Amino acid sequence: MTPARIRTPSLSEDIPMAAALARPGAPSGSRSEARGVCLRAARQFSQALRALLILGLVALILGIWLTPRPSSAATVDLGEDRIVPQGPLDFEACVRLAIRQSPYLLKSAMDIDLKRFDESDARWSMIPPVSLQTYYYLDRPYSNSKPYSISFSWPEYNPFGSFFILQARKMLTQMAVYGHMQVISQGLERMGKQFLDLGAIKGLAALQDDLIKVCKDNVAFAQNRLDIGTGTTLEVRLAAQELESAKNEKESLETTQSRTLSNLKTFLNLKPGDPFSLDLHDARRQVLGSFNAAAATLEQAKDRSFELKIEKLKTKMQEYNVSVAKTKVYPSILITATTPNPLYSTSGGMFVGVGLDIPVWDGLKRIRDVSRQKAVLRQMDLEKDIKEGDLTDQWNAVQQDLKGAAAALKLAQSKEEVARLKERQAEISYESGGKTLDTWLEARNDAIEAQKATANKTLEYDEDVLNLRKISGDLGYSYVDQNSWKK
């Protein structure tokens, strides 16, 4: 059974004429009037819709115009915009290429753009956001009321809190810049060590070729002694084994060189098939430049340390967090603007209201949050002291390593000089007939081994100098200007 529709008699006179006269059997004049009401309603709806579309278009244009543009690092396509070098690259050219397209460095560069977006959000939050809500009523109980309602709403707004949040976001952006600089410094140290390794391998390979030649001469001498009956097969086998060991060591150097070149190509975002060659002439000068290890100081390292700069910004930002926690105790501003709802009122106009949201009781959560943020601030101060202590320990350790490497290098150079003198002595004795050829070849072998030991100790010393250059901040500041990321 279909339920009956109940009509309230007191509301029958208030029903719109368009609805009342649209029923079958209504007079034709009433129908014309109803059509007029519908046309006016449709016109009003069209105007309201057009106004909403215009507002939406204006908001879209403003959003596109005011959105911060990403930096060049964020727009680099690692596939299409990749640079493939055509000629030999020195260390400085590798640095420029790495900063432009190395994925290990671009990741931290994009962090700067992300922080700038957050900073832009905080900047525009200084202006309280507004929302528009509108309704168009196809049917309403009062014929003399507007067919629509419009209301503007603002969330709770605290200008002091918005200001402190903006300052904190600015510091987060600067922290991202320092973090990127720190990543670049670590990347430059990594490439610098690879350059030093490749330069040392090039020198060691040349020495190994000399050693192989000496071993070949020794094999020929042992074979000749065996042929004339003054030598033994054991001497020939021993000489041949020394030659084989020298060749194996040369292959090991080539493998290490190939692996280092492959790692460097990967760091520079170059594919295995891309042409790639390096200018390793005077690699030590290219990497270390004019850096003077004796002139570097701990104070300079602390002043240039990006890690300490980040810790200082964290402390400053936490001070702002304390201020933000305090502002939450204060009242927030409430704003509203609305037209009357035609379902409940026949009056027109726009009514604006301003008020305060006053925290009365929340279990003292806001008060405790202030104390909590102050405790975190004290933790930040301690963390900064810890970082400074770690840097001091690291500085002292590098200084000790550098002194040890310098002493080891000096000792290796002394041994090399002794081996050179013995080689010359054996050569003179051989030419005068006082020594046999194998004695001179053995002295020559010892001299080459002494040169290889000196080359290895030189590499260890140079790597310690490079590490000190990075810790002192000279490496990062020499190639990159942090002001280039400021906008």
Residue, then its C-alpha position, 0 to 999 in steps of 0.5 A: m500500500t502506497p503511503a499518503r503524502i502529507r502536506t502541511p496546510s500552513l505551508s501551502e500558501d508559501i509554496p512557489m507559484a511555479a510548483a503550485l501551478a505546474r500541475p495538470g488543469a492549472p490556468s494558462g496564465s498561471r503556466s506563463e507565470a510559472r515559465g517566467v519564474c523558471l526562466r529567471a531561476a535558470r538565468q540566476f543559476s547560469q550567472a552563479l555558475r559563470a561567476l564560479l567558473i570565473l573565480g576558479l579560472v582566476a584562482l588557477i592562473l594565480g596558482i600557476w603564476l605564484t608557484p615557484r619554479p624549480s631549479s635547473a637541477a630539478t629539470v634535468d632529464l637524466g636520459e635526454d639531457r645527459i652530456v657525453p664528453q668527447g675529449p679527455l676530461d681533467f679533474e675540474a671538467c669532471v667536477r662540472l659534469a658531476i654537479r650537472q648530471s650526477p644522480y648522486l648529487l642531483k638528488s640532494a639538489m632536488d631536496i632544495d626545490l622541495k623545501r622551497f615549495d614548503e617555504s612557499d606554502a608557509r609564505w602564502s599561509m600568512i594570508p588566511p585561506v578562504s573557502l567559498q560554498t554556494y547552493y542553488y535551490l530549485d525549490r524553496p518554501y518562500s517565494n520572496s527569498k533568494p534562490y541561492s546561498i553563498s558563504f565564505s569561510w576561513p579556518e582558525y588563523n593565528p598570524f604569530g604562529s604563521f610568521f614563526i612557521l615561515q621562518a622555520r621553513k626558510m631555515l629548512t630550505q637553507m639546511a637543504v642547501y647546506g646538505h647539498m653542499q655537504v653531499i657535493s664535498q663528499g662527491l668531490e672527495r670520492m672523485g678526487k681519490q679515484f683520480l689519485d688512484l688512476g694517476a698512481i696506477k698509471g705510474l705503477a704500470a710503467l714501473q711494472d713494465d720495467l720490472i717485467k723487462v728485468c725479469k725477462d732479462n733474468v730468464a734469458f740469463a738463467q737459460n743461457r747459464l743452463d745452456i753453457g752448463t754453469g746454471t741449473t734448471l731450478e734457477v730457470r724455473l725461479a726466474a720464470q716464476e718471477l716473470e709470471s708474478a710480475k705479469n700477474e701484478k700488471e694484470s691486477l693493476e689493469t683490472t683495478q684501473s678498469r674498475t675505477l674508471s667504471n665507477l667514475k663513469t657511473f658517478l658521472n651518469l655515463k653509460p658503459g658504451d659512452p666514450f670516456s677518457l681522462d687527462l691524468h697528467d699531474a693528477r696530484r696537482q689537479v686534485l690537491g691544487s694549491f692546498n697547504a695542509a700545514a696552513a689549515t686550522l681547526e677553526q677554519a674547519k669549524d667555520r666552514s663545516f656544513e654539518l655544524k651549520i646545519e646543527k646551528l640552524k636546527t637549534k635556531m629552528q627549535e627556538y622558533n618551535v618554542s615560539v610557535a608552541k607559545t602562540k598556540v596558547y593565544p586566541s585564534i581569529l575566526i572570520t565568516a561571511t554568508t548570505p541567509n539560507p533561503l530555507y529558513s529566512t526571507s531576508g537578503g544581504m551578506f552578513v560578516g562575522v568576526g570572533l575569537d577561538i579562545p582555548v579554555w581547557d585542554g588538560l594543560k596540553r599547550i602548556r606542556d608542549v612549550s616545556r617539551q619544545k624547550a627540552v628539545l632545544r636543550q637537546m639540540d644544544l647538546e647535539k651541536d656540542i657533540k658534533e663539534g667534539d666529533l669534528t675535533d676528534q676527526w681533525n686530530a685523527v686526520q692530522q695524526d694519519l697525515k704525520g704517519a703517512a709523511a713519515a712513511l713516505k719519507l722512509a720509503q723515499s730513503k729506501e728508494e735512494v739506497a736502492r738506486l745507489k746499490e743499483r748504480q754500484a752493481e751496474i758499475s761493477y758489472e760493466s767493470g767485470g767485477k759482478t755478473l749480470d744477475t747481480w745487476l738485474e737483482a739490484r735493478n729489481d730491488a730499485i724498481e720495487a723501492q720505487k713502487a713502494t714510494a709510489n704507494k706511500t705517496l698515494e696514501y699521503d695524498e689521500d690523507v691530504l685530500n681528506l684534510r682538504k675536505i674536512s677543512g672545507d677548502l674542497g667544497y668552497s673551491y668549486v661551489d658557491q653556496n650563494s648560487w642556490k639563493k633566490 
